[in-house]
Amino acid sequence: MRRLCSFMILLLVAQVSGIAIVEFCPDPFQSGDPDEYVVLEGTGSLDGIVVSDGEGGFRFPAGSGISGRMVIARNGAAYRVTHGEYPDFEVFDYSPSVPDVVRSGNFQLSNSGDQLMLYENNHLLQEVVWPRDVTARQGQVHFYEGGTWDPRVLMLGQSRLAPLVFTGVDGVAFAAPDCSLEIFEDAVKSADTSILVNVYEFTSPRMARDLVDARSRGVEVRVLLEGGPVGGISDEEHEAIGILREGGVPVFLMVSNEQVHAPYRFDHAKFMVIDTDIVVVTSENFKENGFPEPGTSGNRGWGIALEDARVAGYFREVFSYDINGGWSVPAGEKRGFCKEQVKPSYRAEFTPIRFSGATVIPVISPDTSRLVEDLISQASESIDIEQAYITNQSDGTFNPFLARAIEAAGNGVRVRILLDSYYYNTEGEEDNDELVSVLNTLARRDGIPLEARCADLARNNIEKIHNKGVIVDRRRVLVSSINWNTNSPTFNREAGVIIDHPDVGEYYSRVFEDDWEAGDVGRSVGPDLQKMGIAVVIVGILVMGWVWRRKTVWRR
């Protein structure tokens, strides 16, 4: 009863307006959640604001005010470990340098389900309840933006980049395996002051030595890699890291450990910034199949070298944020070895093209990956999609990017989808060849201009389709590292760009047409009645889910 009376006294305070809860994290990664926090935003006096979880609450010392954002953490010292700075207030007196709020009752946010309420005098101004209003998930930061909670999934430590549009951008478009190594080496040789590399996997000894050569002539080179790729760091990558380190190039790994939790499931980005005015973005890892020796086969991938200080500055910001976090640690000294690889010969069909005056929009996952949906939705005539694979949602609905493409086909836009046919993308029971059959069955049933194929790798003499690209109306192109699954756009660090330019669109359209014409038409139709029957059932389930969800906001 005494606690209840104390809490009710907290509510009897003066009138204030314009204050709101805009962010909170009830379930951070530290044991016991000492670093949980709430953020208020507004301007004015706080002599009248009470925050409660229904069991306890707090108000602010008399005379306190707010101007902008204010962070209130349970434990100021624990919050600093997670965020690198102290909060404005703390709930319990753990940090002498952080002022305390006036607490009443037991204010501690439950992980799986609880509520936050903002009071002004005895009047409820705001309430957020989970799991009703937000999804309970460890490490997720809940934030209010654009009139809604959690317009995207935001995990602790992730950047919050806004979409930007750059006009008048010059550059070079290229394709792997035809000319990717040529562009990489030209870019590295052009460097005068610095080279920043962020790539998921790095196993090419030649590319490593190119960077060492740049370092030997006085260029500052830094490399950031994923510290826990699928299957672990290979012997080939250990060897490439060793070459870099012995050549004076610092190599960092994005990892999770006892002290820090990486903000992304995987650092899957693939980009390089040269000096202050060039950025190279590609779908390919720094491996011999993504950047093969001239005259040898490799992956089909797309890449773009953009010559613009503004765009390069944007990507330098991404790189700086990721490499300077506590999750970035120096690579170890373990050495590996490079296996001798014999690759088929390859006759290059596509040379790089130069363009000028393009409009460029960076697409950074998870910050702005929903721009991919916007790109697809803007199509008026055609959409060509070339992907390593596409996986649908765990609840049986279509992948959100794919759903937008199907919706566009329903509106009369011609949609073509080309998927990889490498063994690990076709041997399962629900992978690329099954999806191709589902899509073509859907197209025939609904009479929409949609067609899907699996690539004929042997006929096109490429190792596999590793691309993650989209072409809209033969002029707007997505070059990126973003796979079409739930994880990549939502939880990974990915990097890409949308380029709006007729010459660039025509270039990648020619590459796509070449791959499309070598597509396995027989595979795309479905070889037997059993598969056709299964496809019809799957289509029915997916379409029902799609129709039910097509008007909701995608949060995954």
Sequence and secondary structure as in RCSB ss.txt:
>XXXX:A:sequence
MRRLCSFMILLLVAQVSGIAIVEFCPDPFQSGDPDEYVVLEGTGSLDGIVVSDGEGGFRFPAGSGISGRMVIARN
GAAYRVTHGEYPDFEVFDYSPSVPDVVRSGNFQLSNSGDQLMLYENNHLLQEVVWPRDVTARQGQVHFYEGGTWD
PRVLMLGQSRLAPLVFTGVDGVAFAAPDCSLEIFEDAVKSADTSILVNVYEFTSPRMARDLVDARSRGVEVRVLL
EGGPVGGISDEEHEAIGILREGGVPVFLMVSNEQVHAPYRFDHAKFMVIDTDIVVVTSENFKENGFPEPGTSGNR
GWGIALEDARVAGYFREVFSYDINGGWSVPAGEKRGFCKEQVKPSYRAEFTPIRFSGATVIPVISPDTSRLVEDL
ISQASESIDIEQAYITNQSDGTFNPFLARAIEAAGNGVRVRILLDSYYYNTEGEEDNDELVSVLNTLARRDGIPL
EARCADLARNNIEKIHNKGVIVDRRRVLVSSINWNTNSPTFNREAGVIIDHPDVGEYYSRVFEDDWEAGDVGRSV
GPDLQKMGIAVVIVGILVMGWVWRRKTVWRR
>XXXX:A:secstr
 HHHHHHHHHH      S EEEEEESS SSTT TT EEEEEEEEE TTEEEE SSEEEE  TT EEEEEEEEES 
HHHHHHHHSS  SEESSS  TTS B EEEE     SSSEEEEEEETTEEEEEEEETTTS   TTB EEEETTEE 
SS  BTT        EEEEEEEEEEETTSHHHHHHHHHHH SSEEEEEES B  HHHHHHHHHHHHTT EEEEEE
ESS TT S HHHHHHHHHHHHTT  EEEE   SS   SSS B  EEEEETTTEEEEESS BSTTTS  TTB   B
EEEEEEE HHHHHHHHHHHHHHHTSTTEEE              B       EEEEEEEEEEEEETTSTTHHHHH
HHT SSEEEEEES B   TTS   HHHHHHHHHHHTT EEEEEE  SGGGTSSSSSHHHHHHHHHHHHHHHT SE
EEEEE HHHHT S B  EEEEETTTEEEEES  BSSHHHHHSBEEEEEEE HHHHHHHHHHHHHHHHTEEHHHHH
 SSHHHHHHHHHHHHHHHHHHHHHTTS    
